[in-house]
Amino acid sequence: MTDIPKCPKCGSEFTYFDGSLYVCPDCAHEFSAEEGEATEENAVAKDSNGTELFDGDAVTVIKDLKVKGSSMVIKRGTKVKSIRLTENPEEVDCKIEGSSIVLKTCFLKK
């Protein structure tokens, strides 16, 4: 099985090779293998507005989020202090109401 890179524009995993370029069916972005590899190496965590996130930052939740496996709901506007970056640039680790939770960066703003 070949390793097909994620789309550097939208992050979709459903890209496919179309002879000479990779194509993303979600956003119709076409890119070369070198462009896809460069974005994976230089991936940094960014919030919903594109601002770079760092360890210890305080962020705000922009959407009501249901927590899987729990009846807990994280309300929009909840402030989260001292986040920790994970190996995945699309996720951050934090504590909310005493529970350790991993949140997607697309639902956060600095």
LOVO-183268 format. One record per residue (C-alpha): residue number from 1; residue in three letters; x, y, z. Coordinates in steps of 0.5 Angstrom, whole numbers. Layout:
<sites>
<site k="NUM" r="ALA" xx="X" yy="Y" zz="Z"/>
...
</sites>
This chain:
<sites>
<site k="1" r="MET" xx="0" yy="0" zz="0"/>
<site k="2" r="THR" xx="3" yy="7" zz="-2"/>
<site k="3" r="ASP" xx="3" yy="13" zz="3"/>
<site k="4" r="ILE" xx="-1" yy="18" zz="0"/>
<site k="5" r="PRO" xx="0" yy="25" zz="3"/>
<site k="6" r="LYS" xx="-6" yy="29" zz="6"/>
<site k="7" r="CYS" xx="-8" yy="35" zz="3"/>
<site k="8" r="PRO" xx="-4" yy="41" zz="5"/>
<site k="9" r="LYS" xx="-10" yy="46" zz="4"/>
<site k="10" r="CYS" xx="-15" yy="43" zz="8"/>
<site k="11" r="GLY" xx="-12" yy="37" zz="11"/>
<site k="12" r="SER" xx="-17" yy="32" zz="8"/>
<site k="13" r="GLU" xx="-14" yy="24" zz="8"/>
<site k="14" r="PHE" xx="-18" yy="22" zz="2"/>
<site k="15" r="THR" xx="-13" yy="25" zz="-3"/>
<site k="16" r="TYR" xx="-11" yy="21" zz="-10"/>
<site k="17" r="PHE" xx="-6" yy="21" zz="-15"/>
<site k="18" r="ASP" xx="-8" yy="23" zz="-22"/>
<site k="19" r="GLY" xx="-2" yy="21" zz="-26"/>
<site k="20" r="SER" xx="2" yy="27" zz="-25"/>
<site k="21" r="LEU" xx="-1" yy="31" zz="-19"/>
<site k="22" r="TYR" xx="-5" yy="29" zz="-12"/>
<site k="23" r="VAL" xx="-12" yy="31" zz="-12"/>
<site k="24" r="CYS" xx="-16" yy="33" zz="-6"/>
<site k="25" r="PRO" xx="-24" yy="31" zz="-8"/>
<site k="26" r="ASP" xx="-26" yy="36" zz="-2"/>
<site k="27" r="CYS" xx="-23" yy="42" zz="-4"/>
<site k="28" r="ALA" xx="-21" yy="41" zz="-11"/>
<site k="29" r="HIS" xx="-14" yy="43" zz="-9"/>
<site k="30" r="GLU" xx="-8" yy="40" zz="-14"/>
<site k="31" r="PHE" xx="-1" yy="39" zz="-11"/>
<site k="32" r="SER" xx="5" yy="35" zz="-12"/>
<site k="33" r="ALA" xx="9" yy="30" zz="-8"/>
<site k="34" r="GLU" xx="14" yy="35" zz="-6"/>
<site k="35" r="GLU" xx="9" yy="40" zz="-3"/>
<site k="36" r="GLY" xx="5" yy="35" zz="1"/>
<site k="37" r="GLU" xx="11" yy="33" zz="4"/>
<site k="38" r="ALA" xx="14" yy="40" zz="6"/>
<site k="39" r="THR" xx="7" yy="41" zz="9"/>
<site k="40" r="GLU" xx="7" yy="35" zz="13"/>
<site k="41" r="GLU" xx="14" yy="36" zz="16"/>
<site k="42" r="ASN" xx="13" yy="44" zz="18"/>
<site k="43" r="ALA" xx="6" yy="43" zz="21"/>
<site k="44" r="VAL" xx="5" yy="47" zz="27"/>
<site k="45" r="ALA" xx="-2" yy="48" zz="31"/>
<site k="46" r="LYS" xx="-6" yy="53" zz="29"/>
<site k="47" r="ASP" xx="-13" yy="55" zz="31"/>
<site k="48" r="SER" xx="-19" yy="57" zz="27"/>
<site k="49" r="ASN" xx="-17" yy="64" zz="25"/>
<site k="50" r="GLY" xx="-10" yy="61" zz="23"/>
<site k="51" r="THR" xx="-6" yy="64" zz="29"/>
<site k="52" r="GLU" xx="0" yy="59" zz="31"/>
<site k="53" r="LEU" xx="-1" yy="56" zz="38"/>
<site k="54" r="PHE" xx="4" yy="54" zz="43"/>
<site k="55" r="ASP" xx="5" yy="50" zz="50"/>
<site k="56" r="GLY" xx="1" yy="54" zz="55"/>
<site k="57" r="ASP" xx="-3" yy="59" zz="51"/>
<site k="58" r="ALA" xx="-10" yy="60" zz="53"/>
<site k="59" r="VAL" xx="-16" yy="59" zz="48"/>
<site k="60" r="THR" xx="-23" yy="60" zz="48"/>
<site k="61" r="VAL" xx="-28" yy="54" zz="45"/>
<site k="62" r="ILE" xx="-32" yy="57" zz="39"/>
<site k="63" r="LYS" xx="-37" yy="52" zz="39"/>
<site k="64" r="ASP" xx="-41" yy="47" zz="44"/>
<site k="65" r="LEU" xx="-38" yy="41" zz="44"/>
<site k="66" r="LYS" xx="-41" yy="34" zz="46"/>
<site k="67" r="VAL" xx="-36" yy="30" zz="50"/>
<site k="68" r="LYS" xx="-36" yy="22" zz="47"/>
<site k="69" r="GLY" xx="-37" yy="17" zz="53"/>
<site k="70" r="SER" xx="-40" yy="23" zz="57"/>
<site k="71" r="SER" xx="-46" yy="27" zz="58"/>
<site k="72" r="MET" xx="-41" yy="33" zz="59"/>
<site k="73" r="VAL" xx="-42" yy="39" zz="54"/>
<site k="74" r="ILE" xx="-37" yy="44" zz="53"/>
<site k="75" r="LYS" xx="-40" yy="50" zz="52"/>
<site k="76" r="ARG" xx="-38" yy="56" zz="47"/>
<site k="77" r="GLY" xx="-34" yy="61" zz="50"/>
<site k="78" r="THR" xx="-31" yy="56" zz="55"/>
<site k="79" r="LYS" xx="-24" yy="59" zz="57"/>
<site k="80" r="VAL" xx="-18" yy="54" zz="57"/>
<site k="81" r="LYS" xx="-12" yy="55" zz="60"/>
<site k="82" r="SER" xx="-5" yy="52" zz="59"/>
<site k="83" r="ILE" xx="-6" yy="48" zz="53"/>
<site k="84" r="ARG" xx="-1" yy="43" zz="51"/>
<site k="85" r="LEU" xx="1" yy="41" zz="44"/>
<site k="86" r="THR" xx="1" yy="34" zz="42"/>
<site k="87" r="GLU" xx="4" yy="30" zz="36"/>
<site k="88" r="ASN" xx="-2" yy="31" zz="32"/>
<site k="89" r="PRO" xx="-2" yy="39" zz="30"/>
<site k="90" r="GLU" xx="-9" yy="39" zz="29"/>
<site k="91" r="GLU" xx="-10" yy="37" zz="37"/>
<site k="92" r="VAL" xx="-9" yy="40" zz="44"/>
<site k="93" r="ASP" xx="-9" yy="37" zz="50"/>
<site k="94" r="CYS" xx="-12" yy="41" zz="56"/>
<site k="95" r="LYS" xx="-16" yy="40" zz="63"/>
<site k="96" r="ILE" xx="-23" yy="42" zz="63"/>
<site k="97" r="GLU" xx="-27" yy="42" zz="70"/>
<site k="98" r="GLY" xx="-22" yy="37" zz="72"/>
<site k="99" r="SER" xx="-22" yy="32" zz="66"/>
<site k="100" r="SER" xx="-16" yy="31" zz="61"/>
<site k="101" r="ILE" xx="-19" yy="32" zz="54"/>
<site k="102" r="VAL" xx="-16" yy="33" zz="47"/>
<site k="103" r="LEU" xx="-19" yy="38" zz="43"/>
<site k="104" r="LYS" xx="-19" yy="39" zz="36"/>
<site k="105" r="THR" xx="-15" yy="46" zz="34"/>
<site k="106" r="CYS" xx="-21" yy="48" zz="29"/>
<site k="107" r="PHE" xx="-26" yy="49" zz="35"/>
<site k="108" r="LEU" xx="-21" yy="54" zz="39"/>
<site k="109" r="LYS" xx="-19" yy="61" zz="38"/>
<site k="110" r="LYS" xx="-13" yy="65" zz="42"/>
</sites>
